[in-house]
Amino acid sequence: MFGDQVVAAAMIDRIVHHADVLTLKGASYRLRGRGVNSLPSVMMTTEDTS
């Protein structure tokens, strides 16, 4: 959209500079009905906890 990664990064930085980060817990409404309880990047296996 911006054509240049540096310009895009600068624009995103300006937009989120004063933003508040919200951490949401619970099942994803977007993934409901797809047989997925959470995103793969946040799912933990028993191997990860050791």
N, C-alpha and C positions, 0 to 999 in steps of 0.2 A: 504494500500500500504506500509506504513512504519511499521505496526505491533504494534506500541505503540503510544498512543495519545500524550505523552510528547514529543517524538521525532518528530512527525508530526507537533505539535505546534511550536517547535523550528525551524524546517525547513521553515515553512511558515513565521515565524517572520524574519528569515534571508533573505528570498526572497523579502518580501514587505518592509523591513526596509528603503530603499532608494526610494521606489516607490512614484509616484505622484498619488493622488486621483483625478479622473475625475468624475464630477457630470453631468450626462446626463439628459436632459429634453426632453419631447415629448413622443409620442406614441412608444411603443416597437415594433421593427421590428419583433422580434421573436414571439410575441403574435398576430400579424396581421392576420386577417382572422379566428380567433378563437372566435370572439365575446367578447373579453376581451380588455378593454382599458388600464388597468394597473394591476399590481400585487396586490393581496388582502392586503399585508402588507403596501402598500402606498396609498391605496384608502381611502378617507375620506368620512364619511357619515355626514348628517346634525346633528346627535347626537354628533359627535366628536368635532364640532366647537363651542359648547356652553360652 
